Amino acid sequence: MIQQLGPRSPGRALVRAVLVAAAALAFLLAGSAPAWAHAELIGTDPADGALLPTAPAAITLTFSEPVAVDDGGIRLLDAAGTELPSTSQAVDNRVVITPQSLGTGTVIVSWRVISADSHPIAGGLTFAVGQRSAATVAVPDAQSDLAVSVASAIVQAIAYLGVLAACGLIAFDVLVLRGQGEAGVRATLRRLSAWSAGGGVLAALLLLPLTELRQRYESLAGLADPAAWTAQLGRDAGLTLVLVGAGLLLAWEAAWAVNQRTAASAGAALAGCGLAIGAFAVVGHTRGYGPVPLVLTADLVHLTVAAGWLGGLVGLGVLVRATGRAVTGRRPAPARGAAGTLTATRSLPRSRVEAAAVALSRFSTLAAVLVALLAVTGTLLAWRILGSWSALVQTGYGQALLVKLGLVGLVVATAGYNRFRVTPAIVAGPTAEAGWQRLRRSVTVEAGLLVAVLAVTGWLVNASPTPPTEPSAGAAADGSSAAATGSPVEQTVALGNDQIRLRLTPATAGVNSLEFTVVDAGGQPVSPVSDPEVSVTMPAAGVGPLTRPVSATGPGAYQAVLDLPLSGQWTIAISVRTSEFEEPTARAEVQIP
């Protein structure tokens, strides 16, 4: 019979947890189901790149679905980068911007709105009044605050650690112990899962302001601003907090607040864990890569495997420690017989130790399945996100992934030692003290390595999988670009397994011609499935992306007209659909004088 862990009646508490989780699931379906189909800009008035004889009274942006204007999301800039006063209002699927006054010259519209799915999208356009301007002032560069980036990575790792450990401990009790473990062991599992869940929820809460600060390039001093804590409530960080909290509440109530484990309560506990773990899958890198159902499913399985492994190891450590104490603390005591011979006066608690050995055998079998799933899903996710072998060493994301793979290799090696050397010895002789001691040491090492894996995972969440662009062919020895003198810029940049060779002429402020060719590793032209997409951004000024039309000029060759009105560093992004599921993006950095 399952032992009672507390005097509380589980009925109403479990019902409340189910209702909260159902509400969170409804929020997920309403807020993130179309996460890979955000609102799209379908029209502007004036048109992008237009030259107008007089200033317009209003600027209208039309989207594919209703949107909301974020605070500070709409900015008008003149050619010198000075912000122009204006007001903006969202009406259904349109945003109407009313400038106070517009003089002669180029005007830049930089916009950021919130889709109906609660996710932000951004872009920009340019038009000119009377005549186009030549930029004379370079806007200073903006960089993410290092302390905010590090804090975000640490808190993200704690969120992963807390949620995955809590869910893994609950799954260990449900699937391995099956609710029938010793009262002391289950009480320890309950306490550890509570602390882990609390840490995970607290970390998810701290990610609200940290995400806002990182996106706005602000310092940790911004934590004192109440707006930083509320700005993300309707976005990804807020969605994560709701799903994590509701899922862990349901899982914990169903696993530990019941007096007797039933199939329904076990299912509710696992469902709650799935909801909490799924919070990380719906907001990560994988959401931007297709095919979405395949990649999202792989990410969910990958996270579930991590939870089962981490929580299972912690639970196994608790079980091994308790069993080891039973073995060493109740060793047969020698006594003198009538003839002076030694006889045993008491026996080992074989039923308790053998039950632990059975649980160990179950986890060993489960771990073998987890390793296989981890290998398959991890390979799939790395392939979809990175897209090429070179990205493993050319990007911060790939380098961190290599570190993670090295740590996972050590974890798998330790797990193999446990499964094929330690576990069979314990199952064959469950009362042998040496076997339990060896298992306790190896489980401790394995759990420590998994914590290190999660720490690297926290960094991966904020790392960019995009490879840095190569310097232009005309770059000087000191790193300055040929564009600084206004001469054409030529670069070769990576595009997955292919390359893009581009030329920007004249590489000065104003109208430029972009010519580029898509080639394979052997230098032969590549014919994409559809015409590439070209956009330009100026992160320092918060401008863009400004999408430009592209026309084909030959096999794999294309041309686009770029209006770059501001001096400073611009990023040219070229996305090429090379297959039904592949659409890598190449990025080139150019300095406009």
Phi, psi and omega in degrees: 000144179283133185279146180285132182261354181185164184275354188287149176277129188276345190306296184293324179297318181291321177299316178299317180297319179297318179296318178297316180295322178296320177296319179294321178296321177297320177298321178296313182294324180282327189260337186230359180302318178268034186299334181263011179222067180294169171299148180235144175286121183248354179184153177221152175221108008290165177288155178298129179084005184290150173246112187256143177288329179225160181290137178285149178285333181209155177242128186242131174248127181247130184244169183282349179205167180300143180226166175237147180273124177283155178297121182074015184280340181250124179226136172251131180234147172270184186293340179270000180089008179277132181286136180259136181295139180197167173235155181218152181212135177264127178231106183056243183260018180236147172241122182253122181251126181246107178281148177291316177197146178231128177269193179282141177126188183279140178238133179250128176252113177251124185232149173217120182233169179251124179290170175295341179271012175074015179248142181279146171229155185216161178182197181187170177206164176229150169210168183230148177247121179081295179205157180283148182261157170254128183290145178236347183237130176271133180279132180300147182288149177240138181229152176294142179291128184299317181298322179293318180297315180294316179298320179298317180295319180294313181294323177297319178296320178296321178298314177299312183300313182295311184291314182292322178293316180299313181292322179294322177295319178294317178296325178298318180292321184285316189263330183261303177284334179058037176069013186240019179284171178299145184303319180295320179295314182292327177295322177292318177299319179297316181294317180295321179293325178295314179295320180294316179297317178299317178296321179295317179293317179298318178296319178298326177293317180293336179291341178302300180289326182295322177296318179296316181294320181293321180289333182260006179060036180259167182268176179296343177299337179293349177297337180283349180274117180303331181296331179294333181276341184251342186297330184265005185299326180265012183242198187301315182296321177293321177298318178300315180300315181296314183292320179297312182297312182293318181296315179293325177298313179297313182297316184291316180296318182289329183276321191244343184268002180264147178277335180218125183288130176236169178298324180294314181292323177296317178296320178295322179297315180292325178295319177298320176298319179298322179294316180293316180293322180298340179301327181280333183285329186276357182233009186265190180302326189295339183293340181266010183232144182247173355292131190304312181302319181293312184292318180295319177297318179298321180293319178298316179295319180300314180293322179295320177298316179299318179296314180298322182287310182295307180297324178296320178294318178297315178298320178295322177298319177297315181296316181296319181296314180295319181291320178299321177296322180295321181291312183285333183274347181233040178293143180305127181270127180287145178218151181278128175276182183298327182265010178086005179275160179272134176228155178277134182259344177209162184246161178288153177286074189298320183299318180292316181291319180293326176297321177294322178295323177296316178298321178298318179296321178297314181293324179298318177295316179297321182297325179297319177294319181298321179298316180297315179295321179299317181294315183293309184290323179296318178296317180297314182294318179297320180297316183288325184278313184276314175082345180204158178292325184296330181294341178297329182249345184267349182237152175298324178297314181295320179295318177295325178295322177297319176298317179297318180297321177298317179294318179297324177300319177294321178298314181296320179297318178295318179296322177296321176298318178297315186289317189261346180243310188279310185300312179302324180294322180289318180297323180288324180222076188297342182264006180281123184295321186299320181297316180293324178293317178298319180295319181298318180294315183291324177294321177298316178297316182296318179295320177298319178294323178293324175298320177296322177299316180292327176298317177293324178298321177301324176288323181299325182301324183261357181277155180264128176277005182273127180290146177292151181282152177281153177295152182293158181296336181263016182291143179278170182295332180274005177094354179286146184272153176296339181295339181298337179259003178085009179274159181303148179251131175237131181219155169239120184237151183286142175225081186062238178272356181251190180219160172236127175256119186233158177219126179248124184228132001269008179063045175229167178300134182119208183280132180230156175254127177251121175242132180212155179229135177266121182230158176273185183298335179270002179087007180272144181300144178248132178261108181292165177294323178217169181299142179297164175245133182240133175218156179232144178223155172232088186302326183297328180258000182069030183259133174100180008284138176258111183278136182240142178292150183235141176233142180281140179240356181172183179300113180070006184249141185216164180218144177214152177259123181247128174258108182248088190282342184254146171283149180131192183269125178248150175248123176260120180250128179237114180258131184231121176276100183272345176203181182299327184247357184250124175216071180291161180235130174257143181231134178236135178260127179231141179260119181258121182284000000 
